[in-house]
């Protein structure tokens, strides 16, 4: 892995459930850690489902290998939020490839 390619800062966010002022449980996302990664936005497409149109954009982030990132987390990059849809470590466990879909 060439360190010069890791030139984008991404933030991994973790989901938690907290109680609001009225005692109801609400979902909250908090920053877990920051990583330097290469970011490749793969493109977007429009989907028509149940008489509604949806836009979908995908990206791949490559960073140094870590075990901290799980499928239940999300990526924040360039003021966009991405749902993690795949985690693929390389054979030597030197890098981690995160496949993600933008949350629109």
Biopython code that builds the backbone (N, CA, C, O; Angstrom):
import numpy as np
from Bio.PDB.StructureBuilder import StructureBuilder

atoms = [
    (1, "UNK", "N", (0.842, -1.170, 0.000)),
    (1, "UNK", "CA", (0.000, 0.000, 0.000)),
    (1, "UNK", "C", (0.894, 1.242, 0.000)),
    (1, "UNK", "O", (1.821, 1.358, 0.802)),
    (2, "UNK", "N", (0.600, 2.150, -0.901)),
    (2, "UNK", "CA", (1.335, 3.396, -0.995)),
    (2, "UNK", "C", (0.694, 4.429, -0.066)),
    (2, "UNK", "O", (-0.474, 4.777, -0.243)),
    (3, "UNK", "N", (1.437, 4.915, 0.911)),
    (3, "UNK", "CA", (0.889, 5.856, 1.898)),
    (3, "UNK", "C", (0.398, 7.140, 1.246)),
    (3, "UNK", "O", (-0.506, 7.787, 1.774)),
    (4, "UNK", "N", (0.978, 7.526, 0.101)),
    (4, "UNK", "CA", (0.551, 8.739, -0.583)),
    (4, "UNK", "C", (-0.860, 8.663, -1.138)),
    (4, "UNK", "O", (-1.477, 9.694, -1.406)),
    (5, "UNK", "N", (-1.380, 7.453, -1.314)),
    (5, "UNK", "CA", (-2.746, 7.291, -1.807)),
    (5, "UNK", "C", (-3.788, 7.495, -0.709)),
    (5, "UNK", "O", (-4.966, 7.702, -1.001)),
    (6, "UNK", "N", (-3.366, 7.438, 0.533)),
    (6, "UNK", "CA", (-4.290, 7.614, 1.655)),
    (6, "UNK", "C", (-4.383, 9.108, 1.964)),
    (6, "UNK", "O", (-3.868, 9.575, 2.980)),
    (7, "UNK", "N", (-5.035, 9.839, 1.090)),
    (7, "UNK", "CA", (-5.041, 11.290, 1.194)),
    (7, "UNK", "C", (-6.413, 11.898, 1.476)),
    (7, "UNK", "O", (-6.607, 13.102, 1.307)),
    (8, "UNK", "N", (-7.354, 11.075, 1.901)),
    (8, "UNK", "CA", (-8.688, 11.552, 2.260)),
    (8, "UNK", "C", (-8.983, 11.132, 3.696)),
    (8, "UNK", "O", (-8.744, 9.988, 4.084)),
    (9, "UNK", "N", (-9.499, 12.065, 4.470)),
    (9, "UNK", "CA", (-9.818, 11.756, 5.863)),
    (9, "UNK", "C", (-11.279, 11.318, 5.958)),
    (9, "UNK", "O", (-12.184, 12.047, 5.551)),
    (10, "UNK", "N", (-11.496, 10.121, 6.500)),
    (10, "UNK", "CA", (-12.855, 9.623, 6.711)),
    (10, "UNK", "C", (-13.082, 9.448, 8.213)),
    (10, "UNK", "O", (-12.140, 9.262, 8.983)),
    (11, "UNK", "N", (-14.321, 9.510, 8.596)),
    (11, "UNK", "CA", (-14.701, 9.312, 9.992)),
    (11, "UNK", "C", (-15.628, 8.105, 10.070)),
    (11, "UNK", "O", (-16.608, 8.020, 9.330)),
    (12, "UNK", "N", (-15.321, 7.189, 10.953)),
    (12, "UNK", "CA", (-16.187, 6.040, 11.202)),
    (12, "UNK", "C", (-17.108, 6.415, 12.351)),
    (12, "UNK", "O", (-16.656, 6.857, 13.408)),
    (13, "UNK", "N", (-18.404, 6.234, 12.133)),
    (13, "UNK", "CA", (-19.386, 6.555, 13.163)),
    (13, "UNK", "C", (-20.060, 5.286, 13.661)),
    (13, "UNK", "O", (-20.289, 4.336, 12.912)),
    (14, "UNK", "N", (-20.370, 5.304, 14.955)),
    (14, "UNK", "CA", (-20.989, 4.157, 15.622)),
    (14, "UNK", "C", (-22.394, 4.541, 16.071)),
    (14, "UNK", "O", (-22.615, 5.641, 16.579)),
    (15, "UNK", "N", (-23.329, 3.636, 15.881)),
    (15, "UNK", "CA", (-24.729, 3.849, 16.277)),
    (15, "UNK", "C", (-24.896, 3.530, 17.752)),
    (15, "UNK", "O", (-24.341, 2.559, 18.266)),
    (16, "UNK", "N", (-25.669, 4.366, 18.413)),
    (16, "UNK", "CA", (-26.014, 4.085, 19.803)),
    (16, "UNK", "C", (-27.456, 4.518, 20.033)),
    (16, "UNK", "O", (-28.012, 5.304, 19.266)),
    (17, "UNK", "N", (-28.035, 4.008, 21.071)),
    (17, "UNK", "CA", (-29.412, 4.358, 21.428)),
    (17, "UNK", "C", (-29.353, 5.131, 22.735)),
    (17, "UNK", "O", (-28.801, 4.655, 23.727)),
    (18, "UNK", "N", (-29.925, 6.322, 22.726)),
    (18, "UNK", "CA", (-29.961, 7.159, 23.927)),
    (18, "UNK", "C", (-31.402, 7.521, 24.230)),
    (18, "UNK", "O", (-32.285, 7.350, 23.390)),
    (19, "UNK", "N", (-31.634, 8.016, 25.421)),
    (19, "UNK", "CA", (-32.975, 8.455, 25.796)),
    (19, "UNK", "C", (-33.054, 9.970, 25.685)),
    (19, "UNK", "O", (-32.155, 10.693, 26.113)),
    (20, "UNK", "N", (-34.158, 10.431, 25.095)),
    (20, "UNK", "CA", (-34.343, 11.871, 24.966)),
    (20, "UNK", "C", (-34.937, 12.434, 26.256)),
    (20, "UNK", "O", (-35.086, 11.711, 27.241)),
    (21, "UNK", "N", (-35.270, 13.706, 26.250)),
    (21, "UNK", "CA", (-35.771, 14.372, 27.457)),
    (21, "UNK", "C", (-37.076, 13.760, 27.966)),
    (21, "UNK", "O", (-37.371, 13.833, 29.159)),
    (22, "UNK", "N", (-37.857, 13.160, 27.069)),
    (22, "UNK", "CA", (-39.126, 12.547, 27.462)),
    (22, "UNK", "C", (-38.987, 11.074, 27.835)),
    (22, "UNK", "O", (-39.978, 10.426, 28.174)),
    (23, "UNK", "N", (-37.782, 10.546, 27.777)),
    (23, "UNK", "CA", (-37.541, 9.158, 28.145)),
    (23, "UNK", "C", (-37.667, 8.165, 27.006)),
    (23, "UNK", "O", (-37.573, 6.959, 27.233)),
    (24, "UNK", "N", (-37.881, 8.646, 25.774)),
    (24, "UNK", "CA", (-37.983, 7.759, 24.621)),
    (24, "UNK", "C", (-36.594, 7.452, 24.075)),
    (24, "UNK", "O", (-35.705, 8.304, 24.086)),
    (25, "UNK", "N", (-36.424, 6.229, 23.602)),
    (25, "UNK", "CA", (-35.152, 5.842, 23.014)),
    (25, "UNK", "C", (-35.065, 6.372, 21.586)),
    (25, "UNK", "O", (-35.986, 6.194, 20.789)),
    (26, "UNK", "N", (-33.958, 7.019, 21.278)),
    (26, "UNK", "CA", (-33.726, 7.543, 19.942)),
    (26, "UNK", "C", (-32.343, 7.098, 19.466)),
    (26, "UNK", "O", (-31.436, 6.869, 20.266)),
    (27, "UNK", "N", (-32.208, 6.983, 18.158)),
    (27, "UNK", "CA", (-30.941, 6.569, 17.563)),
    (27, "UNK", "C", (-30.022, 7.782, 17.452)),
    (27, "UNK", "O", (-30.449, 8.860, 17.038)),
    (28, "UNK", "N", (-28.772, 7.598, 17.821)),
    (28, "UNK", "CA", (-27.777, 8.662, 17.705)),
    (28, "UNK", "C", (-26.494, 8.063, 17.134)),
    (28, "UNK", "O", (-26.165, 6.908, 17.401)),
    (29, "UNK", "N", (-25.785, 8.852, 16.356)),
    (29, "UNK", "CA", (-24.513, 8.420, 15.778)),
    (29, "UNK", "C", (-23.410, 9.276, 16.367)),
    (29, "UNK", "O", (-23.531, 10.499, 16.441)),
    (30, "UNK", "N", (-22.346, 8.635, 16.780)),
    (30, "UNK", "CA", (-21.212, 9.372, 17.342)),
    (30, "UNK", "C", (-19.934, 8.961, 16.616)),
    (30, "UNK", "O", (-19.797, 7.826, 16.159)),
    (31, "UNK", "N", (-19.002, 9.909, 16.521)),
    (31, "UNK", "CA", (-17.730, 9.636, 15.865)),
    (31, "UNK", "C", (-16.917, 8.665, 16.703)),
    (31, "UNK", "O", (-16.735, 8.868, 17.903)),
    (32, "UNK", "N", (-16.430, 7.613, 16.066)),
    (32, "UNK", "CA", (-15.628, 6.606, 16.752)),
    (32, "UNK", "C", (-14.142, 6.843, 16.513)),
    (32, "UNK", "O", (-13.357, 6.865, 17.461)),
    (33, "UNK", "N", (-13.750, 7.019, 15.255)),
    (33, "UNK", "CA", (-12.336, 7.223, 14.932)),
    (33, "UNK", "C", (-12.204, 7.813, 13.534)),
    (33, "UNK", "O", (-13.119, 7.719, 12.716)),
    (34, "UNK", "N", (-11.062, 8.417, 13.278)),
    (34, "UNK", "CA", (-10.740, 8.976, 11.969)),
    (34, "UNK", "C", (-9.635, 8.146, 11.332)),
    (34, "UNK", "O", (-8.748, 7.644, 12.022)),
    (35, "UNK", "N", (-9.692, 8.004, 10.013)),
    (35, "UNK", "CA", (-8.671, 7.271, 9.274)),
    (35, "UNK", "C", (-8.317, 8.034, 8.009)),
    (35, "UNK", "O", (-9.142, 8.759, 7.452)),
    (36, "UNK", "N", (-7.083, 7.860, 7.566)),
    (36, "UNK", "CA", (-6.681, 8.325, 6.253)),
    (36, "UNK", "C", (-6.942, 7.182, 5.290)),
    (36, "UNK", "O", (-6.565, 6.039, 5.549)),
    (37, "UNK", "N", (-7.594, 7.498, 4.174)),
    (37, "UNK", "CA", (-7.994, 6.458, 3.230)),
    (37, "UNK", "C", (-7.946, 6.993, 1.807)),
    (37, "UNK", "O", (-7.900, 8.202, 1.583)),
    (38, "UNK", "N", (-7.958, 6.081, 0.859)),
    (38, "UNK", "CA", (-8.211, 6.490, -0.518)),
    (38, "UNK", "C", (-9.717, 6.366, -0.719)),
    (38, "UNK", "O", (-10.340, 5.418, -0.241)),
    (39, "UNK", "N", (-10.287, 7.319, -1.422)),
    (39, "UNK", "CA", (-11.734, 7.344, -1.627)),
    (39, "UNK", "C", (-12.026, 7.330, -3.113)),
    (39, "UNK", "O", (-11.553, 8.189, -3.858)),
    (40, "UNK", "N", (-12.800, 6.359, -3.537)),
    (40, "UNK", "CA", (-13.174, 6.229, -4.947)),
    (40, "UNK", "C", (-14.689, 6.180, -5.043)),
    (40, "UNK", "O", (-15.309, 5.173, -4.701)),
    (41, "UNK", "N", (-15.279, 7.268, -5.508)),
    (41, "UNK", "CA", (-16.723, 7.271, -5.703)),
    (41, "UNK", "C", (-16.998, 6.563, -7.024)),
    (41, "UNK", "O", (-16.530, 6.986, -8.081)),
    (42, "UNK", "N", (-17.759, 5.485, -6.947)),
    (42, "UNK", "CA", (-17.921, 4.581, -8.081)),
    (42, "UNK", "C", (-18.999, 5.024, -9.065)),
    (42, "UNK", "O", (-18.994, 4.592, -10.218)),
    (43, "UNK", "N", (-19.900, 5.859, -8.638)),
    (43, "UNK", "CA", (-20.962, 6.300, -9.538)),
    (43, "UNK", "C", (-22.303, 6.271, -8.848)),
    (43, "UNK", "O", (-22.411, 5.945, -7.666)),
    (44, "UNK", "N", (-23.319, 6.616, -9.606)),
    (44, "UNK", "CA", (-24.658, 6.649, -9.027)),
    (44, "UNK", "C", (-25.659, 6.121, -10.048)),
    (44, "UNK", "O", (-25.374, 6.019, -11.241)),
    (45, "UNK", "N", (-26.825, 5.794, -9.539)),
    (45, "UNK", "CA", (-27.899, 5.328, -10.412)),
    (45, "UNK", "C", (-29.226, 5.699, -9.786)),
    (45, "UNK", "O", (-29.308, 5.982, -8.591)),
    (46, "UNK", "N", (-30.255, 5.693, -10.599)),
    (46, "UNK", "CA", (-31.603, 5.961, -10.122)),
    (46, "UNK", "C", (-32.392, 4.671, -10.154)),
    (46, "UNK", "O", (-32.333, 3.913, -11.123)),
    (47, "UNK", "N", (-33.125, 4.430, -9.093)),
    (47, "UNK", "CA", (-33.946, 3.227, -9.003)),
    (47, "UNK", "C", (-35.411, 3.632, -8.903)),
    (47, "UNK", "O", (-35.743, 4.638, -8.276)),
    (48, "UNK", "N", (-36.272, 2.855, -9.515)),
    (48, "UNK", "CA", (-37.705, 3.084, -9.429)),
    (48, "UNK", "C", (-38.298, 1.876, -8.724)),
    (48, "UNK", "O", (-38.278, 0.766, -9.256)),
    (49, "UNK", "N", (-38.829, 2.098, -7.518)),
    (49, "UNK", "CA", (-39.330, 0.998, -6.704)),
    (49, "UNK", "C", (-40.575, 1.466, -5.972)),
    (49, "UNK", "O", (-40.576, 2.532, -5.357)),
    (50, "UNK", "N", (-41.622, 0.679, -6.034)),
    (50, "UNK", "CA", (-42.877, 0.971, -5.341)),
    (50, "UNK", "C", (-43.393, 2.362, -5.687)),
    (50, "UNK", "O", (-43.808, 3.122, -4.812)),
    (51, "UNK", "N", (-43.362, 2.679, -6.963)),
    (51, "UNK", "CA", (-43.849, 3.938, -7.514)),
    (51, "UNK", "C", (-43.118, 5.157, -6.950)),
    (51, "UNK", "O", (-43.681, 6.249, -6.879)),
    (52, "UNK", "N", (-41.863, 4.962, -6.551)),
    (52, "UNK", "CA", (-41.034, 6.067, -6.074)),
    (52, "UNK", "C", (-39.672, 5.964, -6.739)),
    (52, "UNK", "O", (-39.217, 4.875, -7.089)),
    (53, "UNK", "N", (-39.034, 7.099, -6.908)),
    (53, "UNK", "CA", (-37.699, 7.137, -7.493)),
    (53, "UNK", "C", (-36.674, 7.349, -6.392)),
    (53, "UNK", "O", (-36.823, 8.236, -5.551)),
    (54, "UNK", "N", (-35.625, 6.519, -6.405)),
    (54, "UNK", "CA", (-34.560, 6.605, -5.413)),
    (54, "UNK", "C", (-33.233, 6.806, -6.129)),
    (54, "UNK", "O", (-33.008, 6.245, -7.201)),
    (55, "UNK", "N", (-32.362, 7.601, -5.539)),
    (55, "UNK", "CA", (-31.013, 7.773, -6.068)),
    (55, "UNK", "C", (-30.060, 6.980, -5.188)),
    (55, "UNK", "O", (-30.205, 6.948, -3.966)),
    (56, "UNK", "N", (-29.084, 6.341, -5.823)),
    (56, "UNK", "CA", (-28.108, 5.561, -5.070)),
    (56, "UNK", "C", (-26.716, 5.866, -5.594)),
    (56, "UNK", "O", (-26.474, 5.847, -6.801)),
    (57, "UNK", "N", (-25.813, 6.144, -4.680)),
    (57, "UNK", "CA", (-24.437, 6.447, -5.025)),
    (57, "UNK", "C", (-23.541, 5.518, -4.216)),
    (57, "UNK", "O", (-23.771, 5.325, -3.022)),
    (58, "UNK", "N", (-22.526, 4.942, -4.849)),
    (58, "UNK", "CA", (-21.650, 4.008, -4.147)),
    (58, "UNK", "C", (-20.213, 4.512, -4.149)),
    (58, "UNK", "O", (-19.810, 5.291, -5.013)),
    (59, "UNK", "N", (-19.455, 4.051, -3.168)),
    (59, "UNK", "CA", (-18.047, 4.437, -3.046)),
    (59, "UNK", "C", (-17.264, 3.286, -2.420)),
    (59, "UNK", "O", (-17.826, 2.413, -1.759)),
    (60, "UNK", "N", (-15.954, 3.311, -2.648)),
    (60, "UNK", "CA", (-15.044, 2.339, -2.041)),
    (60, "UNK", "C", (-13.948, 3.127, -1.333)),
    (60, "UNK", "O", (-13.321, 4.011, -1.916)),
    (61, "UNK", "N", (-13.732, 2.791, -0.068)),
    (61, "UNK", "CA", (-12.687, 3.419, 0.740)),
    (61, "UNK", "C", (-11.654, 2.344, 1.081)),
    (61, "UNK", "O", (-12.015, 1.242, 1.493)),
    (62, "UNK", "N", (-10.390, 2.661, 0.911)),
    (62, "UNK", "CA", (-9.319, 1.718, 1.237)),
    (62, "UNK", "C", (-8.450, 2.371, 2.297)),
    (62, "UNK", "O", (-7.970, 3.488, 2.107)),
    (63, "UNK", "N", (-8.243, 1.679, 3.418)),
    (63, "UNK", "CA", (-7.450, 2.197, 4.522)),
    (63, "UNK", "C", (-6.571, 1.097, 5.079)),
    (63, "UNK", "O", (-6.703, -0.068, 4.702)),
    (64, "UNK", "N", (-5.678, 1.466, 5.971)),
    (64, "UNK", "CA", (-4.841, 0.454, 6.621)),
    (64, "UNK", "C", (-5.741, -0.491, 7.417)),
    (64, "UNK", "O", (-6.765, -0.076, 7.959)),
    (65, "UNK", "N", (-5.352, -1.749, 7.480)),
    (65, "UNK", "CA", (-6.177, -2.774, 8.120)),
    (65, "UNK", "C", (-6.447, -2.437, 9.585)),
    (65, "UNK", "O", (-5.551, -2.021, 10.319)),
    (66, "UNK", "N", (-7.682, -2.623, 9.987)),
    (66, "UNK", "CA", (-8.103, -2.473, 11.374)),
    (66, "UNK", "C", (-9.265, -3.419, 11.636)),
    (66, "UNK", "O", (-10.022, -3.755, 10.725)),
    (67, "UNK", "N", (-9.400, -3.842, 12.873)),
    (67, "UNK", "CA", (-10.528, -4.690, 13.261)),
    (67, "UNK", "C", (-11.639, -3.881, 13.917)),
    (67, "UNK", "O", (-12.683, -4.427, 14.273)),
    (68, "UNK", "N", (-11.417, -2.584, 14.077)),
    (68, "UNK", "CA", (-12.393, -1.734, 14.766)),
    (68, "UNK", "C", (-13.649, -1.478, 13.949)),
    (68, "UNK", "O", (-14.710, -1.217, 14.516)),
    (69, "UNK", "N", (-13.548, -1.548, 12.640)),
    (69, "UNK", "CA", (-14.674, -1.220, 11.764)),
    (69, "UNK", "C", (-15.549, -2.455, 11.572)),
    (69, "UNK", "O", (-15.047, -3.536, 11.265)),
    (70, "UNK", "N", (-16.868, -2.288, 11.756)),
    (70, "UNK", "CA", (-17.816, -3.388, 11.571)),
    (70, "UNK", "C", (-18.926, -2.953, 10.610)),
    (70, "UNK", "O", (-19.038, -1.779, 10.259)),
    (71, "UNK", "N", (-19.725, -3.903, 10.203)),
    (71, "UNK", "CA", (-20.823, -3.637, 9.277)),
    (71, "UNK", "C", (-21.922, -2.773, 9.896)),
    (71, "UNK", "O", (-22.731, -2.197, 9.170)),
    (72, "UNK", "N", (-21.961, -2.675, 11.213)),
    (72, "UNK", "CA", (-23.004, -1.900, 11.882)),
    (72, "UNK", "C", (-22.671, -0.416, 11.951)),
    (72, "UNK", "O", (-23.457, 0.374, 12.473)),
    (73, "UNK", "N", (-21.521, -0.038, 11.431)),
    (73, "UNK", "CA", (-21.080, 1.356, 11.487)),
    (73, "UNK", "C", (-21.346, 2.044, 10.156)),
    (73, "UNK", "O", (-21.854, 1.427, 9.220)),
    (74, "UNK", "N", (-21.001, 3.324, 10.077)),
    (74, "UNK", "CA", (-21.132, 4.061, 8.831)),
    (74, "UNK", "C", (-19.929, 4.970, 8.643)),
    (74, "UNK", "O", (-19.172, 5.216, 9.582)),
    (75, "UNK", "N", (-19.758, 5.470, 7.420)),
    (75, "UNK", "CA", (-18.621, 6.310, 7.064)),
    (75, "UNK", "C", (-19.120, 7.724, 6.784)),
    (75, "UNK", "O", (-20.119, 7.917, 6.091)),
    (76, "UNK", "N", (-18.425, 8.689, 7.323)),
    (76, "UNK", "CA", (-18.693, 10.090, 7.012)),
    (76, "UNK", "C", (-17.499, 10.593, 6.211)),
    (76, "UNK", "O", (-16.357, 10.537, 6.668)),
    (77, "UNK", "N", (-17.785, 11.089, 4.996)),
    (77, "UNK", "CA", (-16.719, 11.573, 4.114)),
    (77, "UNK", "C", (-17.259, 12.725, 3.278)),
    (77, "UNK", "O", (-18.316, 12.609, 2.658)),
    (78, "UNK", "N", (-16.545, 13.815, 3.265)),
    (78, "UNK", "CA", (-16.886, 14.959, 2.418)),
    (78, "UNK", "C", (-18.329, 15.421, 2.650)),
    (78, "UNK", "O", (-19.061, 15.686, 1.697)),
    (79, "UNK", "N", (-18.725, 15.513, 3.907)),
    (79, "UNK", "CA", (-20.074, 15.934, 4.316)),
    (79, "UNK", "C", (-21.183, 15.013, 3.782)),
    (79, "UNK", "O", (-22.332, 15.432, 3.646)),
    (80, "UNK", "N", (-20.830, 13.774, 3.485)),
    (80, "UNK", "CA", (-21.798, 12.762, 3.065)),
    (80, "UNK", "C", (-21.703, 11.585, 4.020)),
    (80, "UNK", "O", (-20.651, 11.328, 4.606)),
    (81, "UNK", "N", (-22.812, 10.872, 4.171)),
    (81, "UNK", "CA", (-22.856, 9.689, 5.019)),
    (81, "UNK", "C", (-23.031, 8.449, 4.152)),
    (81, "UNK", "O", (-23.834, 8.437, 3.219)),
    (82, "UNK", "N", (-22.267, 7.407, 4.473)),
    (82, "UNK", "CA", (-22.293, 6.165, 3.700)),
    (82, "UNK", "C", (-22.568, 4.981, 4.616)),
    (82, "UNK", "O", (-21.944, 4.838, 5.667)),
    (83, "UNK", "N", (-23.510, 4.134, 4.205)),
    (83, "UNK", "CA", (-23.808, 2.883, 4.893)),
    (83, "UNK", "C", (-22.803, 1.844, 4.422)),
    (83, "UNK", "O", (-22.593, 1.691, 3.219)),
    (84, "UNK", "N", (-22.187, 1.137, 5.337)),
    (84, "UNK", "CA", (-21.216, 0.110, 4.973)),
    (84, "UNK", "C", (-21.961, -1.128, 4.481)),
    (84, "UNK", "O", (-22.817, -1.668, 5.181)),
    (85, "UNK", "N", (-21.625, -1.574, 3.259)),
    (85, "UNK", "CA", (-22.278, -2.761, 2.705)),
    (85, "UNK", "C", (-21.302, -3.915, 2.510)),
    (85, "UNK", "O", (-21.710, -5.025, 2.166)),
    (86, "UNK", "N", (-20.007, -3.656, 2.731)),
    (86, "UNK", "CA", (-19.026, -4.726, 2.609)),
    (86, "UNK", "C", (-17.677, -4.340, 3.186)),
    (86, "UNK", "O", (-17.224, -3.208, 3.016)),
    (87, "UNK", "N", (-17.032, -5.281, 3.870)),
    (87, "UNK", "CA", (-15.689, -5.102, 4.419)),
    (87, "UNK", "C", (-14.818, -6.229, 3.873)),
    (87, "UNK", "O", (-15.120, -7.405, 4.077)),
    (88, "UNK", "N", (-13.736, -5.870, 3.178)),
    (88, "UNK", "CA", (-12.883, -6.882, 2.572)),
    (88, "UNK", "C", (-11.423, -6.612, 2.915)),
    (88, "UNK", "O", (-10.824, -5.690, 2.363)),
    (89, "UNK", "N", (-10.837, -7.404, 3.821)),
    (89, "UNK", "CA", (-9.397, -7.257, 4.077)),
    (89, "UNK", "C", (-8.612, -7.963, 2.976)),
    (89, "UNK", "O", (-9.092, -8.930, 2.384)),
    (90, "UNK", "N", (-7.398, -7.473, 2.703)),
    (90, "UNK", "CA", (-6.570, -8.181, 1.734)),
    (90, "UNK", "C", (-5.966, -9.407, 2.421)),
    (90, "UNK", "O", (-6.096, -9.562, 3.635)),
    (91, "UNK", "N", (-5.322, -10.257, 1.670)),
    (91, "UNK", "CA", (-4.790, -11.513, 2.198)),
    (91, "UNK", "C", (-3.741, -11.343, 3.285)),
    (91, "UNK", "O", (-3.622, -12.197, 4.164)),
    (92, "UNK", "N", (-2.988, -10.268, 3.241)),
    (92, "UNK", "CA", (-1.927, -10.033, 4.224)),
    (92, "UNK", "C", (-2.396, -9.217, 5.418)),
    (92, "UNK", "O", (-1.634, -8.974, 6.353)),
    (93, "UNK", "N", (-3.653, -8.798, 5.381)),
    (93, "UNK", "CA", (-4.218, -7.942, 6.422)),
    (93, "UNK", "C", (-3.417, -6.646, 6.593)),
    (93, "UNK", "O", (-3.120, -6.215, 7.706)),
    (94, "UNK", "N", (-3.084, -6.049, 5.458)),
    (94, "UNK", "CA", (-2.408, -4.752, 5.494)),
    (94, "UNK", "C", (-3.354, -3.630, 5.124)),
    (94, "UNK", "O", (-3.121, -2.474, 5.478)),
    (95, "UNK", "N", (-4.445, -3.969, 4.398)),
    (95, "UNK", "CA", (-5.423, -2.949, 4.050)),
    (95, "UNK", "C", (-6.832, -3.497, 4.145)),
    (95, "UNK", "O", (-7.066, -4.702, 4.052)),
    (96, "UNK", "N", (-7.766, -2.575, 4.332)),
    (96, "UNK", "CA", (-9.192, -2.917, 4.446)),
    (96, "UNK", "C", (-9.948, -2.131, 3.401)),
    (96, "UNK", "O", (-9.802, -0.912, 3.309)),
    (97, "UNK", "N", (-10.746, -2.810, 2.619)),
    (97, "UNK", "CA", (-11.567, -2.164, 1.594)),
    (97, "UNK", "C", (-13.009, -2.102, 2.118)),
    (97, "UNK", "O", (-13.609, -3.121, 2.462)),
    (98, "UNK", "N", (-13.539, -0.890, 2.167)),
    (98, "UNK", "CA", (-14.923, -0.671, 2.633)),
    (98, "UNK", "C", (-15.778, -0.303, 1.436)),
    (98, "UNK", "O", (-15.554, 0.734, 0.811)),
    (99, "UNK", "N", (-16.751, -1.135, 1.112)),
    (99, "UNK", "CA", (-17.733, -0.819, 0.079)),
    (99, "UNK", "C", (-18.905, -0.161, 0.781)),
    (99, "UNK", "O", (-19.386, -0.656, 1.800)),
    (100, "UNK", "N", (-19.369, 0.968, 0.228)),
    (100, "UNK", "CA", (-20.410, 1.724, 0.929)),
    (100, "UNK", "C", (-21.406, 2.322, -0.050)),
    (100, "UNK", "O", (-21.113, 2.535, -1.227)),
    (101, "UNK", "N", (-22.592, 2.585, 0.480)),
    (101, "UNK", "CA", (-23.685, 3.202, -0.292)),
    (101, "UNK", "C", (-24.084, 4.493, 0.419)),
    (101, "UNK", "O", (-24.297, 4.512, 1.632)),
    (102, "UNK", "N", (-24.179, 5.563, -0.354)),
    (102, "UNK", "CA", (-24.512, 6.856, 0.263)),
    (102, "UNK", "C", (-25.929, 6.839, 0.821)),
    (102, "UNK", "O", (-26.849, 6.306, 0.201)),
    (103, "UNK", "N", (-26.088, 7.423, 1.986)),
    (103, "UNK", "CA", (-27.390, 7.542, 2.617)),
    (103, "UNK", "C", (-28.004, 8.846, 2.126)),
    (103, "UNK", "O", (-27.509, 9.934, 2.423)),
    (104, "UNK", "N", (-29.099, 8.718, 1.363)),
    (104, "UNK", "CA", (-29.734, 9.908, 0.791)),
    (104, "UNK", "C", (-31.031, 10.179, 1.497)),
    (104, "UNK", "O", (-31.725, 11.141, 1.166)),
]
sb = StructureBuilder()
sb.init_structure("model")
sb.init_model(0)
sb.init_chain("A")
sb.init_seg("    ")
for serial, (resi, resn, name, xyz) in enumerate(atoms, 1):
    if name == "N":
        sb.init_residue(resn, " ", resi, " ")
    sb.init_atom(name, np.array(xyz, "f"), 0.0, 1.0, " ", f" {name:<3s}", serial, name[0])
structure = sb.get_structure()
